[in-house]
Amino acid sequence: MAYDSRVYRILIASPSDVLEEREAAVRVMQDWNNLHSDNRRVVVLPLRWETHAAPEYNVRPQEALNRRIVDDCDLLVGIFWTRLGTPTGEANSGTLEEIERVAKAGKPVMLYFSHVPVDPNQVDLNQMEKLKTFKERISSHALVEVFGSSLNFRDKFANQLELKIRDLQRADNIGQPLPLDLQFVSLETGELAGNSLSTSVDVLKLSAPDIEIDRELKQYFERVLQGARMEAGLVPAILAIKNISSSGIRNLYVEMSITASAGAFQVSQTNPLRSARSQYSEGWYFLAKNMVMSEPSEIERKLEKLSSKGLTKEGEGWKYNFEWVALQPHRVRVVQPFTYLLASGACKAEFGAKVYADSFANPILLHAEIAVAVRPRLIQTDDVVAEAKKLLEASKQNVLTTSGVISYPFNLAAETNITEDPDETES
């Protein structure tokens, strides 16, 4: 299947005495492509005068090569043994002119010098002396590599090529838009709602004067009040990651973090209302005027299975991680497990996602934020007492129920291409 990729053009520059190493460099690049180009979305293209130049008349030969392959390369690999090369009219050798031209353009240059033994009778002493002078001249401003055999060169170049490709990818990423976006999902519509969300919670106050409550009823009164305050301060945070690039991204590993930039809150990855409600009757949930009571949804059941490998408290924040096999171009996937904030006052929660992937030279950082405002709300003490009495009566009759849950009014699998299954393998 066709895919988009970044092509890096790598020029192999050398005199004529290292033909074996030139071929080895080409094979190393071909091997890299075979192993990495699909996952990394990168192709390395070896440039050589033998394969990328054509005859031209009435032009300086090296100038023709400069136009065709030197000026367009992204990286140069220079290889030397006993010769510096043939003068070009502007430099001591074609290889040297290429190196200086690429370096002057601010592009990376990798230089290799052979220590392979040579028959003295086969050495051009003038060329050897020029090469020695060149090495001495660059010693103060170049880190060079040496090798003792063609196999040794191949091994070293294979390892160091990977480092340079990562550098090229990092340079490409500077100033470029990120390929992924972290956004909230609207609870009302199921659509992406941006990476900045504002909401509000109720801070409950009891009406005065307080009613005299006997000791037996007080325990249930406090349970009802605690549950009501929990409901009033609950902020579900449904996050999704969208691939905004035109290429698929494979083998994603995501480290999520949640921190408070203002105020304070608690974080859970299971709906705290459900666990709280298991202790009481459905009657205590008298504030849920806009919620629907139902059995657990398929998504919530999946969340329960995943929660055991999720959230941990670290310092002043929380962290969890997850993995995805792939995220196809322009697709959206919901981050699971969901997170729930329990706020008792105004606060701001910052969500960070550090994303690693096969095609990323470095992890990328994504951010989203929820700002929570406070609304004071007065509830009648008589109402709380009435619910507490129902709980007390139910406890005496041993008929407490554990079936209530919240069902949020949105469809995660709507027309937004949001995937429900966190284990889905995308091809």
C-alpha positions, 0 to 999 in steps of 0.5 A: 500500500502506498504511503507518504514519506520524507526523503533524505538525499545522502551524497557519497563523496570520495576519490576513486580509491575507496570503491568498495566502501562506496558500495558498502555505504549504498548497501547500508542505506538500502538495509535501513530503508528495508527495516525502517522506511515503512514505520518511520515514514522516511526513505534515504536515497544515496546520491553518486555521480555514477547514478545521478549525473548525465553528460554535459558539454561546455560546463566545468564537470564539478559544477555540473555535479554541484547542480545535479546532486551536491546542492540538493543533498541533505547530508554528505558522507566523505570517505578517504584512504590514500588520495584526496582526489583530482583538482577541479580548478576551484578546489584541490579535489572534487571531493573537497569542493563537495565537502566545503560546499555542503558544509558552507550550506549548513548541512551535516558532513560525515567524514571517514578515513581508512586505516586499511594497510596499503602496498607502498608501491601503489601509493601516490605520495603527492596525493597522500601528502595532500590528504595528510594536510587536509586532515590536519587542517580540519582536525580542530573543527571536525569529528572524524571516524576511522575504520580498519576494514570495509566490514568495519566501515559498514558497521560503523556507518550503519550505527552512525547513519541512524543518529544522523537521520534522527538529527534530520528528523528533529530539524524537520520538526522545528517550526512544523505543526505537530501531527497529533492534536489532543482535544476534549470530547463534548458530552452533549454532542460527541464531537471534538471540542478543542483543547481548552474547556470551561465548565462549572460545578456547584458548591452546595450549602444547606439551608438554615436553620438546621433540623434536629437530627437524631443519632440513628438518622445522622449517619444517613444524613451525612451519606446523602449530603456527601453523595450530593456534594460529590455529584455537584463537583464531578467533572468528566474529562473525555479526551481524544487524540486526532491524527491531523497528518496525511500519514498513519502513525504506528506503535504509539506509546502515550504517557498522560499527566494531570496537574493542577495549575490553579486550585485543587481537585481529586482525580479518578478513572472510575465513575466515583458516583457509581461506587458511592451509590452502591452503598445507598439506595437510588433515592439519595441521588435526588440532585440528578435532574438531568441524568439518566439512570441505566445499566453500565454501558459497554464503554464503562465496562471496558473502562473498569477492565482497564482501570487496574493498570491506570492512574497513579499519584505522583507528587502534586499530579497524576499519571497513567499510560496506554498504547495504541497499535496505530492511528490512521490519517485524519482519524480520532481515537478516544483516550481510555480510561476516562478521567473524572475530576472531583472539584470542591472549588474553582480550579484549573486542570492541565492534561499533558500527553507525551507521545512516542511512535516509530516515526517520531525522532523524539516524543511530541508533547500535547496539552489540553486544559479544563477551567472549572468555575464555582456556582453556589447552590442552596439545598433544603435541609428538609430534602436531605433529611427526607432522603436520609429517612428513605435510606434508613428505612431501606437499610432496616428492610435490607433492600439497598440497590447497587444497580444505578449508574450514570449514562451520559447523553452522547455517542462516542461512535458518532460521525467523528470516526472516534474508535471505541475499542482501545485494542483495535488494530488499524491496518 
